[in-house]
Amino acid sequence: MYTSPDQAPRSFGEAPRQPLTGPMTDQDPTSTTHQHGKSHQHGNSHQHGHGRQHGHAQQHDTHDKGTWLCPMHPEVTSDHPGRCPKCGMFLQPADGGDAPAAQHHDHQHPTGEPAVVAGAVAAGDWTCPMHPEVRSDGPGDCPICGMALERVSAGLDDGPNQELVDMRRRFRVAAVLSVPLVAMVMVPMVLGRALPGSVAPWLELALSTPVVWWAGWPFFVRGAKSVVSRHLNMFTLVSLGVGAAWLYSVVAVLAPGLFPSGMRAMDGRVGTYFEAAAVIITLVLLGQVLELRARDQTSGAIRTLLDLSPATAHRIGADGTETDVPAAELQLGDRCRVRPGEKVPADGTVVDGHAYVDESMITGEPVPVDKSPGDRVIGGTIIQGGSLVVEATGLGADSTLARIVDLVSQAQRSRAPIQGLVDKISAVFVPVVIAVALATFGLWLAIGPQPRLPFAIVAAVSVLIIACPCALGLATPMSIMVGVGRGASEGVLVKNAEALERLQKVDTLVVDKTGTLTQGRPSLVDQQGVDGHEDARTLLLAAAVEAGSEHPLARAVVDAARQTGRTVPAASDFAAHPGGGVSATVDGQHVLVGSPAFLGSQHVDTHALDAVVEAYRRRGATAIVVAVDGRPASVLAIADPLKATTAGAIEDLRRRGMKVVMLTGDNATTARAIADELRIDQVVADVLPDQKHGHVQALQAQGHTVVMAGDGVNDAPALAVADVGVAMGTGTDVAIESADVTLLGGDLAALVKARDLSVDTMRNIRQNLVFAFVYNVVGIPLAAGALYPAFGWLLSPVIAAAAMALSSVSVITNSLRLRRHR
């Protein structure tokens, strides 16, 4: 990968120049096309940068032509946002402003996203976990499902869940008052005696009224709102059922003479359902408490991330003294000392010391990382076995931790396409249940046994109470919330639920080589002199020329020369030759460094070196030829070591039935050598940066579902058009922005985790949907009295309420099993 000084690849943990969700505003769009191409490898075409003046001039001219431009093809401009017609990437603002939120990675697949509810605030701090399109500036109830709104982003100072506190208080009061109500009904059955007939009904009325109208008041409010907004929900059914039972009972107490004589006892009393109404409210409250507690657990991943932030920092003053200050008071440029066992207070750069840092809570990688001066550290990671002085470079919303929390929050609120089917069912579910309840009431009233009215009321109320649209509604979002949170804890950031759903369907992995399969840190592994030229001297000459380039392979040559301890001489007349190599004058000698093809174009005969070059390439190394005064002097072999986990990850993906294709700008021999070592199915070499997305589209045209993994700007178009784009967290901002999934550790082993997580999450969603569907399909007919003709058994509204309360909890509990995903 080829970069200019301002465009060096940045790891996910580095302080951002812009928020992760925005464009790279300091990027030179001209050099993007010419300098980020991984085709500029030495083994194929050894290209070097030649300054930025031309790039800036062209950038200025380009920006004047329009408001939006493509980061991969800066010549493509537009007066409005959209996609690049060449590579499919989203256009970015030319003035460096933030792109609209709608400009996220999009595959033009159906998303299942419903429209924003009329009357809801388009952008706010509160949202519904079941309907994330609902936004509000403050707490309240969802106009669709009636659930209490939650904060969009969790915070350390959020305090306890106020809805849970309120529901728990109401449940306790309801339980205390419902127990004597149930006892009054049960005592006559057990002891054979009851309270005096003139006392019992009034006592039941007194006990049930606060339960129904105080403890259950939120349900009636939500039910009324659902009617006004025309989004009937569970609370519509509960309020109808409980209200009907309680009002019937009140009339029975106050005016028993209104009922037929067949419904009155010998003392003139009419049976009441006060205890049923109270117990239903109590059980629904219990279900709400259990559900809210379970929902709190689904946000455990975010709270765990937030807890990583240390409260204090040891700030070092200008005079070298240390002062303990709140970490929130740190400023950019402040230096802090971090001792063994302590958390790094902010993203920063190590300026002194040496230590191993545990980054497992961020990247999911258990092995501590060696850190020394110049290395980046992530806020919230833990120092082990050493001490560091860190200069703060990322604070607050610009910190890695904050950006991860924001991404996880957004992903947890996103909707999977499968939710679209659930929404269609839910839209008609409650009206159908009400219709069934009315039909049940009418049928029992017409042909039921005497006394028909009580039977009809019990059956209709049971139907209203047992139906649970929430079980259907929660089936998908709860699994998504837990799955996304689990991924974050393992170093896998999923940007949206759609990507999580698609990932389980992919059958082909297209993978970039440099920085994805390999470490992205090329080094000199061998050198062979020609015609008696001294290796050490030739290496210094090559380093003098390469010092003018920012190419990773150029850095490898310079680093190798400096490690000899000798001084690298100065070069003059430096020139970069796009697609080939570099040249300069060193100590009066004209030096060329580049690929054999480039030297041949400069009239240097390299045919005698073909065998050496080919041998290096077969070993997976890139061969660079150094010529002095028009004659070959040395061949340098530069290799980029494979990541330790690459081979195992490729094998794991193959075992999961995935075909692996490697796209690289390197030459075919070198690429094939690496592919053979990794047992990769297909290799496409000598690929130019703007050709990668075309290869991905070709695979899609053949019927494959493709996941593309890469780390550089030149991978961004391919990441954008793939069914699922996966970026290495150690890669560039543009690659991360274009991807659906980011692997924070920059390790393909995490892609295996992501694939397994996708499979497990979708299986969990299907289990939830099957349970919710079967529960309602079986429960509603039972409540209507389907078994009464054969067995004389009619479901009690109390049992119906218990079943309904536990159905939602069962769905959430099943979703929480995903936290144990491995």
C-alpha atoms as one frame of an Amber mdcrd trajectory, in Angstrom:
protein
   0.000   0.000   0.000   1.362   3.378  -0.986   0.842   6.452   1.157   1.928
  10.032   1.451   2.985  11.459   4.842  -0.494  12.732   5.655  -2.123   9.524
   4.491  -0.308   6.897   6.496  -2.572   4.015   7.470  -4.025   4.596  10.907
  -5.041   1.869  13.286  -8.526   1.917  14.746  -6.995   2.859  18.062  -5.314
   6.042  16.827  -6.737   9.438  17.497  -8.983  10.308  14.558  -8.620  13.351
  12.404 -12.378  13.132  12.002 -14.976  11.008  13.783 -15.145   7.461  12.509
 -18.498   8.128  10.902 -17.230  11.059   8.862 -14.868  11.511   5.917 -11.127
  12.037   6.058 -10.963  15.734   5.455  -7.208  16.102   5.219  -6.901  13.522
   2.510  -5.229  14.451  -0.744  -7.687  13.124  -3.290  -5.191  13.157  -6.110
  -2.661  11.030  -4.353  -5.416   8.643  -3.294  -5.655   7.198  -6.747  -1.965
   7.085  -7.477  -0.440   6.436  -4.131  -2.674   3.990  -2.318  -2.681   1.291
  -4.909  -1.424  -2.066  -3.759  -0.531  -2.749  -7.348   2.446  -0.527  -6.666
   4.353  -3.450  -5.248   8.002  -3.872  -6.029   7.436  -7.270  -7.449   5.205
  -5.850 -10.114   5.599  -2.089 -10.265   7.764  -0.203  -7.811   6.106   3.191
  -7.522   7.104   6.116  -5.309   5.529   9.417  -4.433   6.974  12.602  -5.763
   5.638  15.334  -3.522   2.207  16.847  -2.960   2.210  20.155  -4.796   0.613
  18.756  -7.889  -1.926  16.916  -5.757  -2.968  20.073  -3.973  -3.354  21.981
  -7.182  -5.490  19.298  -8.671  -7.450  19.021  -5.479  -8.323  22.686  -5.613
  -9.404  22.449  -9.215 -11.456  19.356  -8.548 -13.265  20.832  -5.587 -14.310
  23.851  -7.604 -16.252  21.598  -9.961 -18.769  20.316  -7.424 -19.735  19.781
  -3.829 -19.237  16.021  -3.582 -16.402  13.826  -4.826 -15.295  10.207  -4.725
 -12.364   9.448  -2.383 -11.150   6.794  -4.830 -11.763   8.729  -8.064 -11.451
  12.454  -7.276 -12.247  13.372 -10.847 -15.816  12.200 -10.190 -17.766  15.127
  -8.731 -21.412  15.949  -8.160 -23.597  18.741  -6.869 -25.418  16.312  -4.583
 -24.624  13.166  -2.546 -24.747   9.778  -4.203 -22.571   6.932  -5.439 -19.491
   7.016  -7.615 -20.430   5.575 -11.035 -16.968   3.986 -11.298 -16.469   2.210
  -7.984 -19.792   2.445  -6.162 -18.399   4.271  -3.123 -20.420   7.040  -1.532
 -19.316  10.521  -2.543 -17.773  12.617   0.225 -18.134  16.366   0.853 -15.403
  18.242  -0.993 -15.200  20.886   1.716 -14.404  18.331   4.381 -17.772  18.612
   6.083 -19.574  15.701   7.603 -21.493  13.486   5.265 -25.154  13.032   6.057
 -26.125  10.091   8.165 -27.811   8.526   5.182 -24.448   8.147   3.533 -23.542
   4.997   5.323 -22.437   1.816   3.672 -25.332   0.537   1.607 -25.600  -2.459
  -0.680 -28.910  -1.460  -2.167 -30.523  -4.403  -0.470 -33.908  -4.165   1.222
 -33.304  -3.028   4.764 -36.710  -3.481   6.271 -36.423  -0.009   7.821 -39.886
   1.468   8.430 -40.599   5.135   8.082 -40.308   7.411  11.055 -43.551   7.447
  12.997 -45.663  10.528  12.402 -45.199  12.881  15.280 -41.972  11.275  16.457
 -38.864  13.406  16.606 -36.515  12.602  13.756 -33.386  12.939  15.853 -33.392
  12.641  19.638 -31.757  11.086  22.645 -34.468   8.490  23.293 -35.681   5.595
  21.166 -37.683   2.381  21.334 -35.732  -0.906  21.485 -38.342  -2.571  19.275
 -38.875   0.349  16.882 -35.607   2.312  16.534 -37.165   4.637  13.969 -39.074
   6.221  16.846 -37.042   9.078  18.325 -37.823  11.574  21.070 -36.052  14.374
  22.898 -37.125  12.942  26.238 -38.458   9.816  27.966 -41.915   8.543  27.148
 -43.748   5.635  25.538 -43.378   4.236  22.040 -46.472   5.158  19.994 -46.273
   1.811  18.185 -45.735  -0.850  20.860 -46.166   1.146  24.066 -42.791   0.211
  25.516 -40.918   2.865  27.466 -38.270   4.655  25.435 -34.598   4.147  26.236
 -31.579   6.362  25.781 -29.969   5.985  22.364 -26.488   5.906  23.910 -25.778
   4.655  27.379 -23.715   6.766  29.755 -21.877   6.222  33.002 -24.103   8.771
  34.736 -27.430   7.396  33.491 -28.262   5.955  36.916 -30.849   3.219  37.485
 -33.515   2.461  34.913 -36.386   4.693  36.050 -39.023   2.597  34.304 -37.745
  -0.502  36.106 -37.824   1.356  39.434 -41.401   2.494  38.792 -42.649  -0.895
  37.599 -41.027  -2.650  40.553 -42.760  -0.266  42.981 -46.129  -0.778  41.288
 -45.649  -4.558  41.273 -44.937  -4.652  45.015 -48.076  -2.674  45.840 -50.162
  -4.785  43.451 -48.811  -8.026  44.915 -49.552  -6.950  48.493 -53.154  -6.092
  47.600 -53.724  -9.098  45.310 -52.722 -11.734  47.867 -55.742 -11.133  50.151
 -57.971 -10.976  47.070 -56.844 -14.443  46.002 -57.136 -15.653  49.589 -60.734
 -14.479  49.753 -61.512 -16.628  46.719 -59.510 -19.646  47.902 -60.563 -19.719
  51.577 -64.135 -20.884  50.894 -62.786 -23.686  48.710 -60.391 -24.841  51.456
 -62.250 -24.133  54.709 -65.787 -24.359  53.428 -66.698 -20.913  54.718 -66.545
 -17.469  53.257 -66.823 -13.905  54.409 -70.358 -12.570  54.857 -71.954 -11.962
  51.490 -72.533  -8.319  52.247 -68.840  -7.698  53.022 -66.849  -9.734  50.499
 -67.804  -7.929  47.248 -67.125  -4.506  48.708 -63.796  -5.603  50.167 -62.789
  -7.077  46.803 -63.748  -3.812  45.108 -61.699  -1.809  47.620 -58.610  -4.004
  47.210 -58.753  -4.333  43.428 -59.374  -0.687  42.575 -55.876   0.635  43.472
 -54.320  -2.375  41.769 -56.189  -1.791  38.529 -56.261   1.993  38.446 -52.971
   2.906  40.140 -50.610  -0.022  39.641 -52.029  -0.725  36.186 -52.480   2.909
  35.156 -49.444   2.950  32.759 -51.038   0.082  30.819 -54.285   1.985  30.354
 -52.388   5.110  29.271 -50.378   3.131  26.737 -53.499   1.359  25.543 -55.291
   4.685  24.999 -52.292   6.108  23.162 -52.230   3.063  20.902 -55.826   3.741
  19.865 -55.096   7.417  19.203 -51.985   6.593  17.144 -53.766   3.643  15.451
 -50.960   1.282  16.446 -52.792  -1.278  18.584 -50.470  -3.277  20.825 -50.257
  -5.538  23.860 -51.395  -2.774  26.186 -54.524  -2.310  24.079 -55.426  -5.928
  24.793 -54.522  -5.780  28.493 -56.473  -2.585  29.117 -59.506  -3.943  27.245
 -59.457  -7.271  29.068 -58.813  -5.928  32.569 -61.137  -2.976  32.069 -63.968
  -5.239  30.927 -63.519  -7.639  33.868 -63.336  -4.852  36.456 -66.273  -2.839
  35.061 -68.417  -5.973  34.836 -67.619  -6.714  38.469 -68.415  -3.156  39.580
 -71.830  -3.322  37.909 -72.388  -6.718  39.521 -71.749  -5.219  42.967 -73.576
  -1.931  42.526 -76.569  -3.149  40.491 -76.953  -6.936  40.655 -80.604  -6.558
  39.679 -79.566  -5.695  36.131 -78.475  -9.302  35.570 -80.808 -12.199  34.715
 -82.018 -14.260  37.657 -80.063 -17.232  36.372 -76.810 -15.364  37.053 -77.732
 -14.422  40.657 -77.096 -16.584  43.693 -79.759 -17.345  46.294 -78.737 -14.253
  48.259 -79.045 -12.112  45.106 -75.305 -11.647  44.550 -73.663 -11.887  41.104
 -70.220 -13.427  40.679 -67.375 -10.954  40.216 -63.889 -11.006  38.693 -62.108
  -8.453  40.860 -59.397 -10.950  41.803 -58.854 -11.839  38.130 -58.457  -8.176
  37.142 -56.029  -7.525  40.009 -53.981 -10.674  39.465 -53.766  -9.995  35.722
 -52.332  -6.526  36.420 -49.943  -7.997  38.993 -48.697 -10.676  36.606 -48.311
  -8.214  33.738 -46.310  -5.968  36.079 -44.171  -8.951  37.043 -43.587  -9.647
  33.367 -42.624  -6.020  32.793 -40.149  -6.120  35.690 -38.562  -9.338  34.445
 -38.494  -8.021  30.885 -36.884  -4.723  31.886 -34.256  -6.525  33.940 -33.498
  -8.793  30.994 -33.393  -5.816  28.613 -30.881  -4.182  30.925 -28.663  -7.216
  30.502 -28.731  -6.844  26.719 -26.918  -3.526  27.180 -24.261  -5.193  29.294
 -21.687  -4.980  26.505 -22.003  -1.193  26.331 -21.841  -0.812  30.095 -18.751
  -3.009  30.163 -17.105  -0.769  27.581 -18.087   2.350  29.506 -16.665   0.872
  32.695 -13.264   0.604  30.999 -12.761   4.350  31.304 -10.629   5.119  34.380
 -11.838   7.818  36.739  -8.448   9.477  37.326  -5.169  10.092  35.536  -1.636
  10.863  36.747  -0.962  14.040  34.754   2.659  15.153  34.429   3.173  18.893
  34.655   5.729  21.020  32.828   8.042  20.740  35.845   7.787  16.940  35.873
   5.529  16.677  38.911   2.587  14.284  38.872  -0.921  15.338  39.830  -3.963
  13.109  40.075  -6.796  14.666  38.067 -10.163  13.398  36.781  -9.575  11.713
  33.431 -12.371  13.853  31.977 -10.237  16.971  32.572  -7.358  15.826  30.367
  -6.552  17.987  27.348  -4.950  17.051  24.045  -1.194  16.984  24.473  -1.284
  16.265  28.213   1.190  13.647  29.361   0.214  11.003  31.886   2.059   8.242
  33.674   0.420   4.832  33.672   1.718   2.211  36.093   1.327  -1.592  36.112
  -2.268  -2.658  36.655  -3.669   0.767  35.785  -5.869   1.697  32.840  -4.668
   4.060  30.129  -6.742   7.234  30.704  -7.004   8.289  27.037  -5.974   7.358
  23.521  -2.409   8.458  23.073   1.163   7.933  21.953   3.847   6.401  24.144
   6.616   8.968  24.708   8.583   7.109  27.371   8.785   3.682  28.942   8.170
   0.119  27.878   5.328  -2.186  28.876   2.975  -4.895  27.763  -0.605  -3.714
  27.338  -3.687  -5.892  27.673  -6.004  -4.861  24.817  -8.281  -7.900  25.044
 -11.237  -5.846  26.248 -11.092  -3.862  22.980  -9.679  -6.226  20.347 -10.619
  -9.591  21.826  -6.997 -10.733  21.519  -5.793 -12.316  24.802  -2.044 -11.827
  24.251  -0.666  -8.536  25.695   0.898  -6.198  23.126   4.436  -4.854  23.500
   4.439  -1.037  23.598   7.413   1.317  23.405   7.967   4.997  22.478   6.124
   5.920  19.289   3.456   3.218  19.656  -0.229   4.002  19.990  -2.255   2.980
  23.036  -6.019   2.852  23.464  -7.802   4.430  26.393  -9.190   1.846  28.807
  -6.542  -0.805  28.108  -4.498  -2.112  31.048  -0.738  -1.827  31.570   1.067
  -5.030  32.473   4.693  -5.475  33.474   6.009  -1.956  32.938   5.290   1.755
  33.099   4.495   4.216  30.319   4.300   7.940  29.799   1.480   8.605  27.329
   0.659  11.809  25.460  -3.100  12.187  25.004  -4.245  12.314  21.368  -7.888
  11.207  21.576 -10.368  12.395  24.198 -14.100  12.313  24.772 -16.159  11.645
  21.670 -12.979  11.329  19.583 -11.619   8.435  21.639 -11.603   4.889  20.353
 -13.756   3.741  23.254 -16.400   6.411  22.622 -16.543   5.603  18.931 -16.902
   1.895  19.653 -19.719   2.562  22.128 -21.449   4.766  19.542 -21.143   2.142
  16.807 -22.386  -0.646  19.069 -25.350   1.476  20.200 -26.323   2.260  16.616
 -25.929  -1.346  15.509 -28.031  -2.636  18.401 -30.850  -0.291  17.384 -30.692
  -1.221  13.700 -33.210  -3.561  12.109 -32.553  -6.814  10.320 -34.431  -7.460
   7.050 -36.182 -10.408   8.697 -37.895  -7.864  10.954 -39.891  -6.665   7.956
 -41.965  -9.864   7.956 -42.537  -9.569  11.704 -43.713  -5.978  11.273 -46.295
  -7.051   8.697 -47.646  -9.726  11.058 -47.633  -7.386  14.058 -49.536  -4.722
  12.113 -52.610  -6.975  11.867 -52.057  -9.103  14.965 -53.895  -7.009  17.568
 -56.924  -6.220  15.358 -57.229  -9.934  14.603 -57.035 -10.799  18.326 -59.742
  -8.247  19.149 -61.893  -9.712  16.389 -61.321 -13.230  17.765 -62.223 -12.032
  21.280 -65.463 -10.475  20.021 -66.298 -13.613  18.056 -65.556 -15.729  21.132
 -67.813 -13.556  23.270 -70.620 -13.768  20.723 -70.273 -17.508  20.252 -70.328
 -18.278  23.985 -73.237 -15.894  24.452 -75.160 -17.647  21.686 -74.486 -21.340
  22.286 -72.548 -21.563  25.559 -73.815 -23.270  28.711 -75.752 -21.360  31.346
 -75.027 -18.863  32.710 -73.754 -17.786  29.309 -72.654 -14.214  30.033 -69.991
 -15.106  32.659 -68.633 -17.832  30.394 -68.529 -15.411  27.465 -66.744 -12.756
  29.529 -64.139 -15.214  30.875 -63.374 -16.596  27.416 -63.164 -13.181  25.740
 -60.978 -11.713  28.482 -58.699 -14.762  28.334 -58.258 -14.288  24.587 -57.385
 -10.619  25.029 -54.940 -11.318  27.841 -53.114 -14.376  26.504 -52.258 -12.869
  23.111 -48.753 -11.457  23.180 -47.620  -9.340  20.236 -44.561  -8.334  22.273
 -43.157 -11.844  22.054 -43.193 -11.468  18.268 -41.910  -7.916  18.382 -39.018
  -8.700  20.718 -37.880 -11.828  18.886 -35.549 -10.047  16.471 -34.340  -6.861
  18.212 -33.373  -8.630  21.451 -31.217 -11.143  19.585 -29.630  -8.350  17.549
 -28.837  -6.340  20.678 -27.216  -9.279  22.435 -25.402 -10.505  19.318 -23.935
  -7.106  18.469 -22.872  -6.619  22.075 -21.242 -10.026  22.140 -19.357  -9.228
  18.949 -18.050  -5.984  20.429 -16.674  -7.862  23.424 -14.753 -10.110  21.018
 -13.309  -7.307  18.918 -15.927  -7.552  16.149 -17.796  -4.321  15.435 -20.930
  -4.902  13.362 -22.305  -1.634  11.974 -25.866  -2.779  11.340 -28.194  -5.723
  11.768 -28.521  -6.175   8.014 -24.823  -7.026   7.768 -25.130  -9.456  10.672
 -27.974 -11.231   8.880 -26.158 -11.350   5.517 -22.889 -12.618   6.979 -24.341
 -16.063   7.672 -25.219 -16.399   3.965 -21.791 -15.645   2.474 -20.082 -18.456
   0.597 -17.021 -16.652  -0.791 -14.299 -14.675   0.957 -12.352 -12.221  -1.185
  -9.295 -11.125   0.723  -6.606  -8.550   0.140  -3.032  -9.662   0.844  -1.012
  -6.827   2.328  -2.149  -5.884   5.820  -4.955  -8.441   5.806  -3.245 -11.789
   5.352   0.143 -10.304   6.165   1.344  -8.053   8.972   1.646  -5.040   6.673
   5.221  -4.453   7.853   7.568  -5.560   5.038  11.191  -6.203   5.968  14.411
  -7.057   4.150  14.922 -10.818   4.357  17.802 -11.383   1.918  20.239  -9.643
  -0.408  22.415 -10.917  -3.233  25.204  -8.827  -4.695  26.048  -8.707  -8.401
  29.479  -8.427 -10.041  31.363  -8.021  -6.781  29.346  -5.097  -5.409  29.510
  -4.934  -1.616  26.108  -5.676  -0.095  26.437  -3.151   2.740  27.417  -0.311
   0.412  24.678  -1.143  -2.103  22.095  -1.257   0.682  23.130   2.236   1.828
  22.838   3.565  -1.722  19.388   2.014  -2.101  18.310   3.423   1.270  19.495
   6.904   0.275  17.197   6.799  -2.744  14.279   5.127  -0.932  14.404   7.749
   1.835  12.520  10.052  -0.535   9.589   7.634  -0.749   6.849   6.691   1.687
   6.153   3.289   0.159   6.113   0.468   2.773   8.724  -1.451   0.781  10.863
   1.669   0.648  10.654   1.950   4.412  11.786  -1.658   4.717  14.980  -0.829
   2.786  15.647   2.299   4.850  15.034   0.486   8.137  17.377  -2.335   7.146
  20.134   0.140   6.287  19.750   2.016   9.565  19.950  -1.214  11.524  23.511
  -1.667  10.234  24.516   1.346  12.296  26.032   3.135   9.327  24.978   6.582
   8.149  22.683   6.684   5.147  24.127   9.193   2.644  22.107  12.069   1.231
  20.549  11.867  -2.220  19.823  14.538  -4.787  17.797  14.741  -7.991  15.226
  12.345  -6.543  12.549  11.233  -8.998   9.657   8.839  -8.658   8.581   6.791
 -11.654   4.924   5.797 -11.253   4.419   2.081 -11.641   8.139   1.303 -11.536
  10.548   2.670  -8.973  12.720   5.609  -7.976  16.008   7.165  -8.974  18.450
   9.674  -7.486  22.072  10.714  -7.415  24.089   9.530  -4.400  27.750  10.466
  -3.916  27.976  11.285  -7.605  26.537   7.931  -8.694  23.217   7.514 -10.498
  21.180   4.937  -8.570  18.001   3.202  -9.723  15.824   1.096  -7.407  12.767
  -0.776  -8.601  11.319  -3.800 -10.285  13.243  -5.629 -13.033  10.723  -4.352
 -15.572  11.312  -0.767 -14.474  15.090  -1.105 -14.707  14.680  -2.628 -18.149
  12.709   0.441 -19.221  15.684   2.516 -18.048  17.995   0.504 -20.339  19.494
  -1.599 -17.551  19.947  -5.240 -18.569  18.630  -7.451 -15.745  18.210 -10.727
 -17.640  21.121 -12.292 -15.790  19.172 -11.820 -12.564  15.986 -13.554 -13.716
  16.771 -16.784 -11.865  17.486 -14.940  -8.602  14.352 -12.817  -8.931  12.191
 -15.841  -9.689  13.637 -17.759  -6.724  12.768 -14.923  -4.363   9.261 -14.685
  -5.770   8.693 -18.402  -5.311   9.523 -17.892  -1.646   6.792 -15.270  -1.442
   9.197 -12.322  -1.383   9.238  -9.211  -3.551  12.446  -8.740  -5.555  13.900
  -5.241  -5.951  16.874  -4.603  -8.200  19.428  -1.894  -7.418  21.436  -0.487
 -10.328  24.427   1.857 -10.014  25.506   3.902 -13.022  23.444   1.782 -15.384
  24.622  -1.637 -14.162  22.872  -4.091 -11.783  24.516  -4.054  -8.362  22.240
  -6.061  -6.065  18.909  -7.810  -5.654  16.964  -7.159  -2.451  14.314  -9.605
  -1.213  11.561  -8.014   0.850   8.829 -10.051   2.476   5.768  -9.180   4.492
   5.338 -11.952   7.097   1.973 -13.618   7.420   0.002 -12.907  10.573   0.319
 -15.737  13.051  -3.393 -16.572  12.920  -3.932 -16.225   9.164  -3.397 -19.868
   8.217  -5.691 -21.152  10.963  -8.386 -18.608  10.111  -8.343 -19.503   6.403
  -8.617 -23.195   7.268 -11.510 -22.549   9.673 -13.376 -20.598   6.993 -12.774
 -23.347   4.443 -14.214 -25.880   6.887 -17.303 -23.703   7.074 -17.766 -24.133
   3.350 -16.347 -20.820   2.186 -14.349 -20.403  -0.983 -11.321 -18.120  -0.503
 -10.107 -15.781  -3.254  -7.010 -13.601  -2.863  -6.853 -10.309  -4.775  -3.473
  -8.598  -4.868  -1.481  -6.124  -6.878   1.609  -8.285  -6.389   3.017 -10.423
  -9.181   1.548 -13.834  -9.860   4.557 -15.864  -8.676   4.770 -14.185  -5.273
   1.005 -14.283  -4.832   0.833 -17.961  -5.750   3.573 -18.811  -3.263   1.611
 -17.221  -0.438  -1.647 -18.771  -1.637  -0.087 -22.235  -1.697   1.176 -21.778
   1.844  -2.325 -20.822   3.002  -4.187 -23.304   0.741  -6.181 -20.487  -0.841
  -8.519 -21.669  -3.608  -8.075 -18.899  -6.170  -5.539 -16.120  -6.758  -5.974
 -13.006  -8.877  -2.660 -11.145  -9.110  -1.485  -7.928 -10.781  -4.820  -6.296
  -9.893  -4.967  -2.517 -10.103  -6.733  -0.691  -7.263  -9.741   0.306  -9.354
 -10.180  -3.271 -10.614 -10.829  -4.984  -7.293 -14.498  -4.078  -7.063 -14.984
  -5.427 -10.583 -13.714  -8.852  -9.510 -16.102  -8.816  -6.561 -19.009  -7.940
  -8.845 -18.009 -10.738 -11.219 -18.230 -13.267  -8.380 -21.630 -11.883  -7.407
 -22.787 -12.206 -11.011 -21.884 -15.912 -10.784 -24.315 -16.282  -7.897 -21.868
 -16.046  -5.012 -22.548 -14.126  -1.818 -19.279 -12.338  -1.179 -17.567 -11.035
   1.930 -14.589  -8.805   1.147 -11.827  -8.268   3.720  -9.286  -5.474   3.285
  -7.506  -2.653   5.045  -6.545   0.063   2.565  -8.100   2.914   0.628  -7.738
   0.904  -2.555  -9.891  -1.823  -0.965 -12.724   0.611  -0.186 -14.627   0.261
  -3.498 -14.559  -3.528  -3.198 -15.683  -3.308   0.424 -18.551  -1.067  -0.681
 -19.896  -3.395  -3.386 -19.403  -6.675  -1.500 -22.415  -8.250   0.184 -20.515
  -7.785   3.434 -17.440  -5.574   3.699 -14.964  -6.376   6.471 -12.213  -3.912
   7.388  -9.163  -4.536   9.502  -9.188  -2.230  12.526  -5.524  -1.531  11.834
  -6.346  -0.189   8.364  -7.259   3.217   6.994 -10.300   5.304   7.879 -11.701
   5.075   4.347 -11.608   1.272   4.435 -13.274   1.209   7.857 -15.945   3.666
   6.691 -16.742   1.545   3.631 -17.113  -1.688   5.588 -20.043  -3.265   7.409
 -17.853  -5.049   9.937 -14.605  -3.925  11.554 -12.198  -6.413  13.126 -10.563
  -4.329  15.839  -7.579  -6.634  16.209  -6.916  -6.601  12.469  -6.999 -10.384
  12.525  -8.876 -12.744  10.194  -9.453 -15.087  13.126 -12.036 -12.546  14.267
 -13.841 -13.020  10.935 -14.425 -16.641  11.929 -15.957 -15.366  15.172 -18.082
 -12.895  13.222 -19.381 -15.596  10.884 -20.206 -17.916  13.785 -21.863 -15.053
  15.646 -24.029 -14.318  12.609 -25.089 -17.958  12.327 -25.868 -18.194  16.045
 -27.765 -14.893  16.088 -29.983 -15.794  13.145 -30.639 -19.243  14.635 -31.603
 -17.540  17.882 -33.963 -15.176  16.046 -35.639 -18.090  14.289 -36.069 -19.886
  17.629 -37.663 -16.784  19.122 -40.024 -16.352  16.193 -41.069 -20.011  16.227
 -41.733 -19.866  19.967 -43.705 -16.619  19.712 -45.712 -17.884  16.750 -46.499
 -21.293  18.283 -47.359 -19.699  21.632 -49.958 -17.414  20.071 -51.322 -20.015
  17.638 -51.856 -22.525  20.465 -52.675 -20.115  23.289 -55.424 -18.077  21.640
 -57.653 -21.071  20.717 -57.179 -22.514  24.220 -58.207 -19.211  25.758 -61.257
 -19.067  23.487 -62.428 -22.390  24.940 -61.460 -24.810  22.185 -61.086 -27.642
  24.722 -64.351 -26.983  26.578 -66.656 -29.087  24.356 -64.419 -32.153  24.711
 -63.001 -31.821  28.231 -65.108 -29.160  29.945 -61.982 -27.094  30.534 -61.917
 -23.303  30.162 -58.717 -21.301  30.588 -58.780 -18.857  33.482 -57.847 -15.228
  32.695 -55.318 -15.448  35.534 -53.539 -18.371  33.867 -53.710 -16.497  30.564
 -52.061 -13.478  32.201 -49.277 -15.630  33.646 -48.618 -17.217  30.268 -48.580
 -13.843  28.519 -46.218 -12.331  31.090 -43.767 -15.191  30.783 -43.844 -15.366
  26.983 -41.895 -12.129  26.487 -39.494 -13.056  29.266 -38.881 -16.418  27.590
 -37.966 -14.703  24.317 -35.539 -12.355  26.049 -34.016 -15.168  28.118 -33.404
 -17.174  24.972 -31.772 -14.126  23.371 -29.474 -13.736  26.360 -28.038 -17.180
  25.653 -26.088 -15.503  22.858 -23.879 -13.910  25.488 -22.317 -17.334  25.927
 -21.429 -17.504  22.213 -17.903 -18.759  21.609
